[in-house]
Amino acid sequence: MPDSLAVPLRYKPELGKRRDWGIGIVGAGAIVEAAHLPAYHSAGLRVVGIFDRANDRAQRLARQFGVPKVFGTLDDLLSDREIEIVDIAVPPSFQEEIVKKALRADKHLLCQKPLSTDFSQARLLVEEAAKAKRQLAVNENMRWDPAMRASRQLIAEGWIGQPLLATININYWENWASWPWLGESDRLTILFDAIHPLYALRMLFGEPVGLFCSTGRSPLQKERGETRAIITIEFANRMTGLLLDCSTNPTNDFLAAFRFDGTEGSIKGTLGIYYDYPVGRPDTLAFTSKTSSPGVWLDSEIEGRWIPDAFVGPMAALMKSIEDGSEPENSGREHLKTLQVVEAAYRSAAEKRMISPQEIT
């Protein structure tokens, strides 16, 4: 461990040697405009073309970000030899067909999360990619959120000693009407929002061995799915976690805070994106370690934001894996473990008992 709290934090995505992989984007929705295209542009990645059934929107984004090609059909995009990686940014109900077609076209894939709303189907897609010898990664972008990435470094370097407790408290308002298909879903907050901190916690502390979940809805909401969830998590070595996620806060007094406590110190901060989605604020992070400067909290300057900056990470990891034949940390196989945790949360809420993610097969 370094002997000073003046720690250079390494939280920015690492790019491989080659950055000119040809990317084709399927989807021209709000997240592509706010995150995918700005992130790729800033990192100097090469987007060859884009397709969306709303061709006028694809045309507008192509003009805005200098994308050279707008495809009239998905088949046109998949038949383009310049495109080596297909970045899918559509609702999960449409993803299965696109994945299968792209694999038949010998493309590598960056898929939207969740890979599927059905765990068995997600597993089959991962298996098909393996048979096709193509890399399939999933856009678990919070892995590269600046505060989460910096926390991972501090934990790995031993600044807080043995982790004991992790808490993430998200209390904000989300306009789910922006995605009409989500309002009709029986599953909402856990599958489409809490999934982010759940895979971030897995990245930081390893696999949960058990969890208990309670969910609820606002009596005023039109959405069918749950809009709040409280999940208690047990990790190995008696470490515990608590995740609170509520998306129906009626005030402007939002909260998106995290704290990780260990035997030797603590890390705390905020996740800026939740304060003004999708623009948000920069993350904040501070940490203390009693082995170096007891009682002193160091406020760390974090540059960049979850959106768009973290979106470079999933694509960069995929590109590096293609380059060197390794498995990216956001691989489809890794994402299945996240989906096991998600499914365990829903089963726990339904059965009112502690569930091990390993029960999900």
Summary of the structure (lengths in Angstrom):
residues: 361
radius of gyration: 20.2
end to end distance: 39.6
largest distance: 61.5
contacts: 1280
relative contact order: 0.17
helix: 39%
strand: 23%
